[in-house]
Each structure stands twice: as structure tokens, then as C-alpha cells.
Amino acid sequence: MTVGDVPAAVLPTVAIEGLDQEGRGVGHLGGRIVLVPGALPGEKVRFRRTSRKRSHDEGVAEATEAASPERVRPRCEHFGVCGGCSLQHLNAESQIELKLQWLLGSLRRIGGVEPENVLPPLLGPRWGYRRKARLAVMYDNRRGRAIVGFHGRNVPRIAEIHQCEVLQSDVASLFAPLADLIGRLTVRRHIPQIEVAVGESQRALCFRMLAAPSENDSIKLREFAREHRFGVFVHADGTDGPRSLAGADGELHYELGDYGVSIAFSPIHFVQVNGDINRSMVSLALDLLRPKPTDRVLDLFCGLGNFTLPVSTRAASVVGVDGDRTLISWARRNADRNNIGNAAFHAADLTAEPHGAAWIRGPYDSVILDPPRTGALGALPHVADTGAERILYLSCDPRTLARDAGYLVRERGYRLERAGVIDMFPHTSHVESVALLRRTWPTTVR
């Protein structure tokens, strides 16, 4: 076999020692780090270099010697091309162990801390789990048709998808019908993405448009909505938000049945993409915090009230804060929707000094943190000043969790009591995790 003008037999061989946090095989050759997507620890691969960076080389595996016993056949036909799932070639048990080691390694290396107890991994369905996704769209002028898919792996183009194995079955095979629809619209060159959202009883598509659709476009979109039984929204440039075009009343909802809570959301809102895991995660959060009927709880980065409202059913009061005013407005509506009167919501920049804002005034018994990938470092001094005995930290990046946990342990008198991984995104290198910190030093509540 030859690769281009180079016979495969003369390509360099590298032994794969581990996986980095993007799921790429890591080896060393000639004193340099080599990253090879699709390669697994214990394998030796012949690879073709694709780029040479200052700190490492990148390559593509062209042949594998002695496949790892942890290797499995990827279920998705687009594996290796689509940028979504980078770990489908690794068995399920090894995926979870890998993510746990990434978490524990980050806590040690970055935060200088270790949990006193490691939680069992929180597991759920591994296929068809995504209820929320953002589809990439492009109209190919050369071929005269639309392409709908996901961003490609390490390439600046869209991977055309026919079937997605991790999307819920309602939308998993909708790519070709959507491409056909978009190809027939006058605004086909002005649709960069489509938001997919699935609620308990409704399914919705929100078309992001850089130009307003014509009346004929709207007719085609309504026909598509009826045929496929989807709500269709249009979010055009210059408008405040998505407009319901057909088959939807403007909101979806999901249930947190253990707490009698129903949470409404728009197709463009952030919700946890894995509904089954989210329900388990909320239950885990309350099991770890164990709020008493007399407790006051602060929930930062609260969004729509995913934790705030369930906590309100166990605690005396709970305050939710988020930087997105629109989400706070919906959170208040969700409290009203569920007849919850002991939850208050505030919009505030959680990276800035609160300057004595009412919501930061303690004492609080517990604080929940569910920040974006950048973490919660700017809010931590104020969190510690509330006097909270317990801090529950939900993280979507183990590196910022490690940094923040290190600060709370070394500077503010907390201990890292428990930590573990949550399998929110099976088959991807994304690591969701949870940590419980408990105060050990006395504090003066401001």
C-alpha cells in the first residue's frame, strides 16, 4: 500500500502511550510528541504527518500493528470525519475510566488536590441520547445543493451527515430531508445553522437566518413542519429571538418528575443535552447537598432553574443568579409555572464584583456552581464569604474545576470531599464532572 507517493512500509511508526483530552493518541518520536487521532494506547501505528507545530507533530494513522483489546468497531459511518464523537473506537468501560483519570489527573496537576472519595460514575444511555444539537448548514454553489451536518474533524468544512447515532431517534435521520428543504428556499445561502431541540411532547427546529425568508419560503417551512411533525422556528438577523412559524407555541419543556418540576425552554436556550443524565444529575446534586427544610441555598449560573427549582422543594429558600437576563426571565416564569414561591432569581455578571448586591448576602448553607467552561474563579471569593458549609460544583471542563477547587482548598478553607465523572456525552472526549467541597475553617460572613 502507498500513501500519496510514500509507501506505507516506510512511514514512521510511533507507539501510543495514552490519549489527550481531545481523544487523540499520544506518542513520542525523535524527542517530539506525536498526536494521532483514532489511535489507542498500546498500539503501534504507521502515520503520515499532517502538520508540525512548535510543541508537537500531528498525523493520520495509515496502518495499525496489533490493535488494542479495548478497540471496538465504531457504530457511526461518519466516525473519523465528523468532529463530534472522537471515542467511538474505544469500549464503553474504557471511555469512563479514561475520563475519570483525566479528572483526577487535572485535580492533582492543576489544583494540587485529591478527593477524599471518588464517586461512582453517573451513567445513562450511550446512543440516541442527545435532545439538543446545533446542525451546521452550507449551500454548495458548485454542486448546486445544500449540505447539512456537523463541523468536520480538524478541517474547516462541514461533514455531510446521513444518520447521527447519538441524536434522539426523532431527529437522527433528518439530515437529508433538511438538505432538500434548504435547497428549495430562496434564502438557502443565508442559513448557517439549525438548532434542534426535543422536549417531552414537542420537537422543534430553529432555522438561523441571515436574511428574512420569503412568503414562499415560509410556506415550504410550514409544509415541512406538518410532514415531519416538528415545530419550526425562524431566528432572523435583527430580531430579538426565534419566531414560531408552524406547529409550536413558542416553548418546549422537560420534566424533573422526582421533584414535580416542569421546566420550559426555547429552542435556542441552553439545556443539558442528555435528558436522562440530567435527571440523574439533579438527583445526585440533592443527594450530595442534602438540603434541610431550614436551609438557604445559592445557585450560581442557574440558567432556567434546572437545579434551583428542584432544590426549592427541599430547602427553605433558594436564590438563582445568572448573567443571561433572558434565561433569568424564563427561570422566573418556570417558578410561576410550578407554583414555587421560595425561589428568587437575579441577573448579574458573575465575573464582576457584586458590590453588596442583595443576592450575595449570606449566610447560605450551600452553594451550587454550574459555570461554563471558563469556570467560576471570579465568583469564588464571594461564594466563600457567604459562609456556605457546602459547595457543589458541576463542571464541563476538569481543568477549570481543578483550578477552582485548588483555590477553595488552599485559600478558603474547604476540603474536596467527593468528586466523580458524569457521562453526559458518551463517545466524545467531553468530560462532565461533579465535586463536593466542605468547609473546614471557621468564617466570618459578610
Buried (B, 14 or more C-beta within 10 A) or exposed (E): EEBEEEEEEEBBEBBBEEBBBBBBBBBEBEEEBBBBBBBBBBBBBBBBBEEEEEEBBBBBBBBBEEEBEBBBEBEBEBBBBBBBBBBBBBBBEBBBBBBBEBBBBBBEEBBEBEBEEBBEBBBBBBBBBBBBBBBBBBBEEEEEBBBBBBBBBEEEEBBBBEEBBBBBEBBBEBBEEBBEBBBEBEBBBBBBBBBBBBBEEBBBBBBBBEBBBEEEBBEBBBEBBEEBEBBBBBBBEEEEEBEBBBBBEBBBBBBBEEBEBBBBBBBBBBBBBBBBBBBBBBBBBBEBBEBEEEBBBBBBBBBBBBBBBBBBBBBBBBBBBBBBEBBBEBBBBBBEBBEBEBBBBBBBEBEEEBEEEEBBBBEBBBBBBBBBEEBBEBBBEBBBBBBBBBBBBBBBBBBBBBBBBBBBBEEBBBBBBBBBBBBBBBBBBBBBBBBBBBBEEEBEEE
